[in-house]
Amino acid sequence: SVSEIKQTFNRHLHFTLAKDRNVATRQDHLMSMSHTVRDRLFSKWIRTQQTYYEKDPKRVYYLSMEYMHGRSLTNCMLNLGIQSECEEALLQLGIDMEEIQEMEEDAGLGNGGLGRLASCFLDSMATMGLAAYGYGLRYEYGIFRQKIQEEHQIEYPDHWLEFGNPWEQA
């Protein structure tokens, strides 16, 4: 519900990020909402793992050097069916959902068709209800950014993890 999302958002703002509404930045709002959505995702993940433990299905392990899954916050809210509740909760808190969604960095885990295909395979296996796991490399600096200066390509690191990644769990 909207009230539960607001409560969880504020809890993460205070106890995960050690901020209050007076000093929280838009980046803090993004991280707090990501953790709020992640909590619901993890609840489903744990139930799924319990089912796998009880039924012991065959598992698929998919290895790819790249994944291009897009931005996680919007994708997870849509898949969990809670986007409208999250938007309403933030609206009631005076926070613009679109503004914080635009701040999320794309995961620097690939840059081309292979990465997109790998992510599509994982989405398809999840939709089919298969016990599947994706493995790959976690690039600290991701894909490089480039600029053309004086007819030469100049590469710069992609600091996609500059503010951390709330979707990871160690």
C-alpha positions in Angstrom: 0.0 0.0 0.0 1.0 3.6 -0.4 1.3 4.1 3.4 3.6 1.0 3.7 5.8 2.3 0.9 6.1 5.7 2.5 6.9 4.1 5.8 9.6 1.9 4.3 11.0 4.8 2.2 11.4 6.9 5.4 12.9 4.0 7.3 15.5 3.5 4.7 16.2 7.3 4.5 16.8 7.3 8.3 18.4 3.9 9.0 20.0 2.9 5.8 21.3 6.3 4.6 21.3 8.1 8.0 19.5 11.2 6.6 16.4 13.1 7.4 14.1 14.9 5.0 15.8 18.2 5.7 19.2 17.2 4.4 18.3 14.3 2.0 19.4 14.9 -1.6 17.7 13.6 -4.8 20.4 10.9 -4.8 19.3 9.9 -1.3 15.7 9.7 -2.5 16.8 7.4 -5.4 18.7 5.1 -3.0 15.9 5.1 -0.4 13.2 4.2 -3.1 15.5 1.6 -4.6 15.9 -0.1 -1.2 12.2 0.2 -0.6 11.5 -1.7 -3.9 14.4 -4.1 -3.3 12.8 -5.1 0.0 9.7 -6.3 -1.8 11.8 -8.0 -4.5 13.9 -9.8 -1.8 10.7 -11.1 -0.2 9.7 -12.8 -3.5 13.3 -14.0 -4.0 13.3 -15.7 -0.6 10.0 -17.4 -1.3 11.2 -18.6 -4.7 14.4 -20.0 -3.1 12.3 -21.8 -0.5 10.2 -23.4 -3.2 13.3 -24.5 -5.1 14.7 -26.0 -1.9 11.4 -27.9 -1.3 10.9 -29.1 -4.9 14.5 -29.4 -6.0 13.9 -28.5 -9.7 16.6 -28.7 -12.4 18.4 -25.4 -12.7 19.7 -23.4 -15.6 23.0 -21.5 -15.1 23.5 -18.9 -17.8 27.0 -17.4 -18.2 27.5 -14.2 -20.2 30.3 -11.7 -20.3 27.7 -8.9 -20.7 24.2 -8.0 -19.5 22.2 -5.0 -20.6 19.2 -5.1 -18.4 18.5 -1.4 -18.2 17.6 0.6 -15.2 16.5 -1.5 -12.3 14.2 0.8 -10.3 11.6 1.2 -13.0 11.9 -2.4 -14.2 11.4 -3.8 -10.7 8.5 -1.6 -9.9 6.7 -2.6 -13.1 7.5 -6.3 -12.6 6.3 -6.2 -9.0 3.1 -4.2 -10.0 3.8 -1.4 -7.5 4.8 1.5 -9.8 1.6 3.5 -9.2 1.8 3.0 -5.4 5.4 4.1 -5.4 4.6 7.2 -7.5 1.8 8.2 -5.2 3.9 7.6 -2.1 6.6 9.9 -3.4 4.0 12.5 -4.6 2.6 12.6 -1.0 6.2 13.2 0.2 6.7 16.0 -2.3 9.2 14.0 -4.4 9.1 13.7 -8.2 9.4 10.1 -9.2 10.5 10.9 -12.8 13.3 13.1 -11.5 14.8 10.3 -9.4 14.2 7.6 -12.0 16.3 9.7 -14.5 19.2 9.8 -11.9 19.7 6.0 -11.9 22.8 4.9 -13.8 22.6 2.1 -16.3 24.5 -0.8 -15.0 27.9 -0.9 -16.8 27.8 -4.6 -17.5 27.9 -4.6 -21.3 27.4 -2.5 -24.4 25.9 -4.3 -27.2 23.6 -6.9 -28.7 25.1 -9.8 -26.7 24.4 -8.1 -23.4 20.8 -7.3 -24.5 20.3 -10.9 -25.7 21.6 -12.3 -22.4 19.2 -10.1 -20.4 16.3 -11.1 -22.7 17.2 -14.8 -22.1 17.0 -14.2 -18.3 13.7 -12.3 -18.6 12.3 -15.2 -20.7 13.4 -17.8 -18.3 11.9 -15.9 -15.4 8.6 -15.5 -17.3 8.6 -19.2 -17.9 9.1 -19.9 -14.2 12.4 -21.7 -14.8 14.9 -22.0 -12.0 17.6 -20.0 -13.7 20.6 -18.0 -12.6 22.7 -15.5 -14.6 26.4 -15.3 -14.0 28.8 -12.7 -15.4 31.4 -10.2 -14.6 30.8 -7.1 -12.4 32.8 -4.4 -14.0 33.9 -1.8 -11.5 34.0 1.0 -14.2 31.7 -0.5 -16.7 31.7 0.5 -20.3 34.0 3.4 -21.1 32.6 6.8 -22.1 34.2 8.3 -25.2 34.6 11.7 -26.7 36.2 12.7 -30.0 38.8 15.4 -29.6 40.9 16.7 -32.5 39.9 13.7 -34.6 40.9 11.2 -31.9 38.8 9.0 -29.6 39.4 9.7 -26.0 38.1 7.1 -23.5 37.0 7.9 -19.9 35.9 5.4 -17.3 32.2 5.0 -16.6 31.8 5.5 -12.8 28.4 3.7 -12.7 29.1 2.6 -9.1 30.0 6.1 -7.8 27.1 6.2 -5.4 26.9 2.4 -4.8 24.4 -0.1 -6.2 21.4 -0.8 -4.0 20.4 -3.8 -6.1 23.5 -5.8 -5.1 23.5 -8.1 -2.1 26.8 -9.6 -0.9 
